[in-house]
Amino acid sequence: MKYKELQITKHSLQHYIRRPTATSKELSEERHLLVKITNEVDKLKERHGIN
């Protein structure tokens, strides 16, 4: 994915995780994915000098 796509996905997940109907299993899986995406965003920021 490109940087912008990852940022959109990251922000969407941050919002989606707050839904009241999420089970603990779903939240765990979604938080894990959010960490992976955040790490990718951070790598791309560093690689391309994005602040």
N, C-alpha and C positions, 0 to 999 in steps of 0.2 A: 504494500500500500504506500501511497505517497503521504508526505507529511500532513497536508491539509485533510486528507481522508482519515488519517489516524486521529487528528485533533477532533474532527467531527464525531468519530466513533467514541473517543474518550469522553467527550462532553455528553454525548447521548447516554453512555453507560452510567456516568455520574448521576444523571437525572433519573434514569430508569431504576437504578438500585434503590431509590427512595420510595418506590411504590409500596403501599401498605399491604398488598396481597402477596408479596414475595415470601417464599418459604426460606428457612434457614439454609437448606441445600442450594437453592437458587442463588441466594445472596453470596454464599461461599464461592460458588463457581463464577459468578459475575465479578466478585472482588478479585479473584485470581486473574481473570481475563483483563480487568482494568489495570492491574499491576503490570501485566505483560505489555499492554498497549502503552501505558505511561512510560515504561522503559524504552520502548521503540521510539516514542516521541522524543524522549530525552536524548537518545543516541543521534537521531536525525538533527535535532537542534544543535548538538555539539559538532557534528560532522559539517553542517552547513552554516555555522555561526549565527544561528537564529536565537534572538533573545526573547 
